[in-house]
Amino acid sequence: MVGLSTKGGLHLIFLTLFCVNLALKTSAQYESYSFRSFPKEELLSLTAAYGLALDSYAAGNWTESIQFFELSLRLHRLLRESMRYCSVHCNSSSHEEPLFTAAAPDLRVYWHFMRMASCQKKCRAHFPVLQLPPPGREILKEFSRRSPYRYLHFAHSKLDNLQRAVPCAHTFLQRNPGDQEMLQLMEEYKNQYDLNGFLINHEERLYEPSFVSGVKLVDLGNYSSSIEHLEEALRLYLQEYDLCQAECEGISHFPSDKDFYALLAEVYIDTLKCKIKCEENLMPTVGGYFVENFVPTIYHYLQYAYYKLNDGRRAVPCAYSFFLFQPEDPVMKHNLLYYKAYSPQWGLQSHHFTPRTEALRYHNQTVTQKQMLTFLIRYLEMNDEDFRRPEENALLSSESPDAEFEGVGDYEESIFARWRQKKGKGDAGEADIYSSEEEQ
């Protein structure tokens, strides 16, 4: 029989799904937003708009600060969508390669950079927001953490406008589910008011409600409908992931005192770090918990739903897709053995026992990017040794590797001691990983 694992946080999803209020989305600060026709009178750099918002907030000008925070959110969305558009457009454009590039491989690389630079320049000319000074890393991190919504919640609260304050607090918590101060405030709101219809996520991504609906339907036993929602969630997530990757190529921060190759390496590493963060930044929350390993989680539910519909030919590729990301998962090992044992009854062929194409692409992309970043950082650090004076290398090599931590305490020994402690009788053991399903 095929089981559905409760490990890796899946049980938390089941326990909390029905406590989640899937309120209807509202436009709020995006009600007048338009990617194609952004009001010219509102167009200013994100740095300037956010600075004005923070200044007004610090001065206690709540109405004015709300206006600038909401403008900042619209500008941030405009900036992201403009960068995404140009990156996708230029990456998908085809141009005939000149004959001279066949003479040397490096000419082909240079031609690619020149072609992309030319395309980006032409495309960006159509988007005024891309002509403005780009925001710094710290400001972009503020928006990634949804910090403006924390300020907006407090400003609306000061104006006694809880109808606006509560959705801002809820939106902030979807990215910061462990923020104790905001969690306590939300509990107070729930105890005092009926929040039905106000738990709105202003930054909800399209794949999130599809995923939640799909998991609910699995729990209700409506497997056919659950598959539609889960397949849609997977498709929409992968689309958003590709756009996130493209967005990383749209803005870079680099100093002007670098030579060509050092600058190129720094920009590439910066872009690579941004692309690797996409997986974390797109991770949804359900009932106050992050859904870690989101893509393999979808495949886990899909294989289970297809199995319940007696569709082994679709279930097995989903199982192998999950196994690609979690090769040590005991439940999936059991499931794969089951599928192999009953392959004649299911009519399974060898090509069914492979991951799905999009899963293989996503897995290879995420793994390769992490391996590449690790390699580049180590390689650049190793090369630094070639340019040190002999006495510098001798000084560094003679220094104890633990010198930085001497006098701090035996932190390393304490970690190993905690790891080696035997579990007592009261320690939590392995969860019951198999669901009690009837043999088919």
C-alpha positions in Angstrom: 0.0 0.0 0.0 1.1 3.6 -0.6 1.5 5.9 2.3 1.5 9.7 2.7 4.3 10.9 4.9 3.8 13.1 7.9 7.4 14.0 8.1 9.0 17.2 6.9 6.1 19.3 8.3 3.3 17.8 6.3 1.4 17.0 9.5 1.5 20.7 10.4 -0.3 21.5 7.1 -3.1 19.1 7.9 -3.5 20.3 11.5 -3.7 24.0 10.5 -5.3 24.0 7.1 -8.8 24.3 8.3 -7.9 27.1 10.7 -6.8 29.3 7.7 -9.3 31.9 6.6 -9.1 32.1 2.8 -10.6 35.5 2.6 -11.3 37.1 -0.8 -8.4 39.1 -2.1 -8.6 42.9 -2.1 -6.7 45.4 -4.2 -5.8 47.8 -1.4 -2.6 49.7 -2.2 -2.6 48.1 -5.7 -6.2 49.2 -6.6 -4.9 51.9 -9.0 -1.7 50.0 -10.0 -1.0 49.5 -13.7 2.2 48.0 -15.1 1.6 49.6 -18.5 0.2 52.9 -17.5 1.8 53.9 -14.2 0.9 57.6 -13.3 3.8 59.9 -14.3 3.2 62.1 -11.3 3.8 59.2 -9.0 7.0 58.1 -10.7 10.1 58.5 -8.5 12.9 56.3 -7.3 12.0 53.6 -4.8 14.8 54.9 -2.5 13.2 58.3 -2.5 9.7 57.1 -2.0 10.6 54.8 0.8 12.8 57.5 2.5 9.8 59.9 2.5 7.6 57.1 4.0 10.1 56.5 6.8 10.5 60.2 7.5 6.8 60.8 7.7 6.5 57.7 9.9 9.2 58.9 12.3 7.5 62.3 12.5 4.1 60.7 13.4 2.5 61.9 10.2 0.5 58.7 9.8 -1.7 59.6 6.8 1.2 60.9 4.8 3.4 57.9 5.8 0.7 55.5 4.6 0.5 57.3 1.3 4.2 57.0 0.7 4.5 53.4 2.0 1.7 52.4 -0.4 3.4 54.3 -3.2 6.6 52.5 -2.4 4.9 49.1 -2.7 3.5 50.1 -6.1 6.9 51.3 -7.2 8.6 48.1 -6.0 6.1 46.0 -7.9 6.5 48.2 -11.0 10.3 47.9 -10.8 10.2 44.1 -10.4 7.7 43.6 -13.3 9.6 45.9 -15.6 12.9 44.0 -14.9 11.2 40.7 -15.3 9.7 41.7 -18.7 13.0 42.9 -20.1 14.9 39.8 -18.9 12.3 37.4 -20.3 12.1 39.3 -23.5 15.8 39.4 -24.1 16.4 35.8 -23.0 13.8 34.6 -25.4 14.8 36.8 -28.4 16.7 35.0 -31.1 19.4 36.8 -33.1 21.6 35.4 -35.9 25.1 35.0 -34.7 27.8 36.7 -36.8 30.2 34.5 -38.7 33.3 35.9 -37.0 32.3 34.4 -33.6 33.2 30.9 -35.1 36.8 32.0 -35.1 37.2 31.8 -31.3 35.1 30.7 -28.4 35.7 33.9 -26.4 34.2 36.0 -29.3 31.0 34.0 -29.0 30.8 34.8 -25.3 31.5 38.5 -25.9 28.9 38.6 -28.6 26.3 37.1 -26.2 27.0 39.8 -23.6 26.9 42.6 -26.2 23.6 41.3 -27.7 22.0 41.0 -24.2 23.3 44.5 -23.3 21.9 46.0 -26.5 18.5 44.3 -26.0 18.3 45.3 -22.4 19.2 48.9 -23.3 16.4 49.1 -25.9 13.9 47.4 -23.7 14.6 49.5 -20.6 14.1 52.7 -22.6 10.4 51.9 -22.7 10.1 51.7 -18.9 10.7 55.0 -17.1 11.1 53.3 -13.7 14.3 51.6 -15.1 15.8 55.0 -15.9 15.7 56.0 -12.3 18.5 55.2 -9.8 18.2 51.6 -8.6 17.5 50.9 -4.9 20.3 49.5 -2.8 20.5 45.9 -1.4 19.2 46.8 2.0 16.1 48.5 0.7 15.3 45.5 -1.5 15.7 43.3 1.5 13.2 45.4 3.4 10.6 44.7 0.7 11.5 41.1 0.5 10.9 40.8 4.3 7.6 42.8 3.8 8.8 45.4 6.3 6.6 48.2 4.8 3.5 46.2 6.0 4.7 46.3 9.6 4.9 50.1 9.3 1.5 50.3 7.5 -0.1 48.2 10.2 1.1 50.5 13.0 0.2 53.7 11.1 -3.3 52.4 10.3 -3.7 51.4 14.0 -2.7 54.9 15.1 -5.6 56.2 12.9 -7.9 53.5 14.5 -8.4 52.0 11.0 -8.4 48.3 11.9 -10.0 47.3 8.6 -6.7 48.4 7.0 -4.4 47.5 9.8 -5.3 43.8 10.2 -4.7 42.8 6.5 -1.3 44.6 6.7 -0.4 42.6 9.8 -1.6 39.4 8.2 0.4 40.1 5.1 3.5 40.7 7.2 3.1 37.5 9.1 2.9 35.4 5.9 6.6 36.3 5.4 7.5 36.4 9.1 5.4 33.7 10.8 7.8 33.7 13.8 7.5 37.4 14.7 6.3 37.2 18.3 5.2 40.9 18.6 3.0 40.7 15.6 1.6 37.3 16.5 0.6 38.6 19.9 -1.1 41.6 18.4 -3.1 39.3 16.0 -4.2 37.2 18.9 -5.5 40.3 20.7 -7.4 41.3 17.5 -8.9 37.8 17.2 -10.0 37.9 20.9 -11.7 41.3 20.5 -13.1 41.2 16.9 -14.5 39.0 14.3 -11.7 39.0 11.7 -13.7 37.0 9.1 -13.0 38.6 5.7 -10.0 40.6 7.0 -7.2 38.0 7.0 -6.1 39.1 3.6 -2.6 38.6 2.1 -1.9 41.6 -0.1 1.1 39.8 -1.6 -0.5 36.4 -2.1 1.0 34.6 -5.1 -1.2 32.7 -7.5 0.0 29.3 -6.6 -0.7 29.6 -2.9 -4.5 29.3 -2.9 -4.3 26.5 -5.5 -1.9 24.5 -3.2 -4.1 25.0 -0.1 -7.2 24.0 -2.0 -5.5 20.9 -3.4 -4.3 19.7 0.1 -7.7 20.3 1.6 -9.3 18.2 -1.2 -6.8 15.4 -0.6 -7.8 15.3 3.1 -11.5 15.3 2.1 -10.9 12.4 -0.3 -11.7 14.3 -3.4 -8.7 13.2 -5.3 -9.7 14.1 -8.8 -10.3 17.7 -8.0 -7.3 17.9 -5.7 -5.1 16.9 -8.7 -6.4 19.8 -10.7 -5.5 22.2 -8.0 -2.1 20.7 -7.2 -1.1 20.5 -10.9 -2.1 24.1 -11.2 -0.1 25.1 -8.1 3.0 23.3 -9.5 2.6 25.0 -12.9 2.1 28.5 -11.4 4.9 28.1 -8.9 7.4 27.1 -11.6 6.3 30.1 -13.7 6.9 32.4 -10.7 10.2 30.7 -10.1 11.4 31.4 -13.6 10.3 35.0 -13.4 12.2 35.3 -10.1 15.3 34.0 -11.7 14.9 36.5 -14.6 14.4 39.3 -12.1 17.8 38.6 -10.6 19.4 39.5 -13.9 17.7 42.8 -14.0 19.5 44.6 -11.2 23.1 44.4 -9.8 25.2 46.3 -7.3 28.9 46.6 -8.0 31.7 49.0 -7.3 33.3 51.0 -10.1 36.9 50.3 -9.0 37.0 46.7 -10.4 38.7 45.5 -13.5 36.6 43.8 -16.2 37.0 40.2 -15.0 36.7 40.9 -11.3 33.6 43.0 -12.0 32.1 40.2 -14.1 32.8 37.6 -11.4 31.3 39.8 -8.7 28.1 40.5 -10.7 27.7 36.9 -11.6 28.1 35.8 -8.0 25.7 38.5 -6.9 23.1 37.3 -9.5 23.7 33.6 -8.5 23.0 34.4 -4.9 19.8 36.2 -5.8 18.7 33.2 -7.9 19.3 30.7 -5.1 17.2 32.9 -2.8 14.2 32.5 -5.1 13.4 29.1 -3.5 13.3 30.7 -0.1 11.5 33.8 -1.1 8.7 31.9 -2.9 8.1 29.5 0.0 4.5 29.9 1.1 3.1 29.7 4.7 0.1 27.7 5.8 -1.4 28.3 9.2 1.7 30.2 10.4 4.2 27.6 9.2 6.5 27.8 6.2 5.9 24.9 3.7 9.5 23.8 3.3 10.5 21.7 0.3 7.5 23.1 -1.4 7.9 21.5 -4.9 8.6 18.0 -3.6 5.6 18.4 -1.2 3.4 19.0 -4.2 4.7 15.9 -5.9 4.1 13.9 -2.7 0.5 14.9 -2.6 0.1 14.3 -6.4 1.5 10.8 -6.3 -0.9 10.0 -3.4 -3.9 11.4 -5.2 -3.1 9.6 -8.4 -2.6 6.4 -6.5 -6.0 6.8 -4.9 -7.5 7.2 -8.4 -5.8 3.9 -9.4 -3.7 5.9 -11.9 -0.2 4.3 -11.4 1.2 5.6 -14.7 0.8 9.2 -13.4 1.5 8.4 -9.7 4.9 6.7 -10.3 6.6 9.7 -12.1 5.4 12.0 -9.3 6.8 9.6 -6.7 10.2 9.6 -8.5 10.0 13.4 -8.7 9.7 13.6 -5.0 12.4 11.0 -4.5 14.7 13.2 -6.6 14.6 15.9 -3.9 14.2 13.6 -0.8 16.1 10.3 -1.6 16.2 9.2 2.0 12.5 9.6 2.7 11.4 6.2 4.2 7.8 6.5 3.1 8.7 7.1 -0.5 11.1 4.3 -0.5 8.3 2.0 0.7 6.0 3.5 -2.0 8.5 2.9 -4.8 9.0 -0.7 -3.7 5.2 -1.2 -3.8 4.9 0.3 -7.3 7.7 -1.9 -8.6 6.2 -5.0 -7.0 2.8 -4.4 -8.6 4.1 -2.9 -11.9 2.5 -5.6 -14.1 -0.9 -5.0 -12.5 -0.5 -1.2 -13.0 0.8 -1.7 -16.6 4.0 0.2 -15.8 6.9 0.3 -18.2 10.5 1.4 -17.5 9.9 5.0 -18.7 7.3 5.4 -15.9 10.0 5.0 -13.3 11.6 8.3 -14.0 11.0 11.9 -12.6 8.8 14.2 -14.5 10.6 16.5 -17.0 9.8 19.8 -15.1 10.9 18.2 -11.8 14.2 17.1 -13.3 14.8 20.6 -14.7 13.9 22.4 -11.5 16.0 20.0 -9.4 19.1 20.3 -11.7 18.8 24.0 -11.8 18.6 24.5 -8.0 21.4 22.0 -7.3 23.7 23.2 -10.0 23.3 26.9 -8.9 24.3 26.0 -5.3 27.2 23.9 -6.4 28.4 26.6 -8.8 28.2 29.3 -6.1 30.2 27.1 -3.6 32.8 26.3 -6.2 33.2 30.0 -7.2 33.6 31.2 -3.7 36.1 28.6 -2.8 38.0 29.1 -6.1 38.3 32.9 -5.6 39.4 32.4 -2.0 42.1 29.9 -3.1 43.4 32.2 -5.7 43.9 34.9 -3.1 46.9 32.9 -1.9 48.7 33.4 -5.2 48.9 37.2 -4.6 50.0 37.3 -0.9 53.6 37.9 0.0 55.5 34.9 1.4 55.6 36.4 4.9 51.8 36.9 4.8 51.2 33.3 3.9 53.6 32.1 6.6 51.9 34.2 9.2 48.5 32.9 8.2 49.6 29.3 8.1 51.2 29.5 11.5 48.1 30.9 13.2 45.9 28.4 14.9 42.7 27.8 13.0 40.8 28.2 16.3 42.6 31.4 17.2 39.5 33.5 16.5 37.6 31.6 19.2 40.2 31.1 21.9 39.0 32.4 25.2 35.4 32.3 24.1 34.7 28.8 25.6 34.6 25.2 24.4 31.6 25.8 22.1 32.6 23.0 19.8 32.7 20.4 22.5 29.3 21.5 23.8 27.7 21.0 20.4 29.1 17.5 20.1 28.0 16.7 23.6 24.4 17.7 22.8 24.5 15.6 19.6 25.7 12.5 21.5 23.2 12.6 24.3 21.1 9.4 24.2 17.3 9.8 23.9 15.4 9.2 27.1 12.2 7.4 27.3 10.2 10.7 27.0 11.9 11.8 23.8 9.9 12.0 20.7 10.5 9.1 18.5 9.8 8.4 14.8 6.3 9.4 13.8 3.9 6.9 12.4 4.8 7.4 8.7 2.4 5.1 7.1 -1.2 5.9 6.7 -3.6 3.1 7.2 -4.7 2.5 3.7 -6.6 -0.5 2.4 -4.7 -3.0 0.2 -5.8 -2.7 -3.4 
